[in-house]
Amino acid sequence: MSLRVAVAAPFIQNGTESLQENEFVVALSLDRDWFSPDQSKRLIDVATRDGLLERTDDGLEVTFDPAAVTVPEEFVPDEDLLRERSAFERVLDALVADGVEKHEAVGAINTLQQELGLTIEVAAVVYARQEGVNVTDLVPIARSALDEGDSEAEGR
C-alpha cells in the first residue's frame, strides 16, 4: 500500500496523471526528500513492474487514480519499497488495496496452500480471484514459481 502512496504523491502534488520522469524524480528526491535521485529512478522501475506506472513517449503515466490516494502528512516511505517484491507480496497488496484485511487474506492463502498443495504465489492468485480482485498480470509470475517448484521436486 505504501508503494501506491509513494507513487501517487508526485502526481497529487502536480495535479496530473502524467509526469516527465525527471519531474517524478525531483518530487520524490528534492521536494519531499524521501529518496535519492537514483532511488527515485529505482522506484519508477518497481512501480512500472507492479503496474502502477506506465512509461509512455510523453513520460510516466499513473495507472490508478492518484486523487483516490491519501498521503498522510507524516508519511515517509520505507526503502523496502525499492526491492523486488514477490508475486505473493504483490497479490497481498492488491487484496489489501481492495479492502480485504491483511491477516484474513494471509490466513486464507495459507489454508489454500496447505489444502491444495500449491505454492504460496499460486494460492494467493487463486484466493484473489475468489475475492474478485484482478491479478491477471501476476498469473505468469505465479505460474513460473509453480514450475520452479516442480523442477525442484524432480531433482529430489
Secondary structure, 3 states (H helix, E strand, C coil): CHHHHHHHHHHHHHCCCEECHHHHHHHHHHHCCCCCHHHHHHHHHHHHHCCCEEEECCEEEECCCHHHCCCCCCCCCCHHHHCCCCHHHHHHHHHHHCCCCHHHHHHHHHHHHHHHCCCHHHHHHHHHHHCCCCCHHHHHHHHHHHHHHHHHHHCC
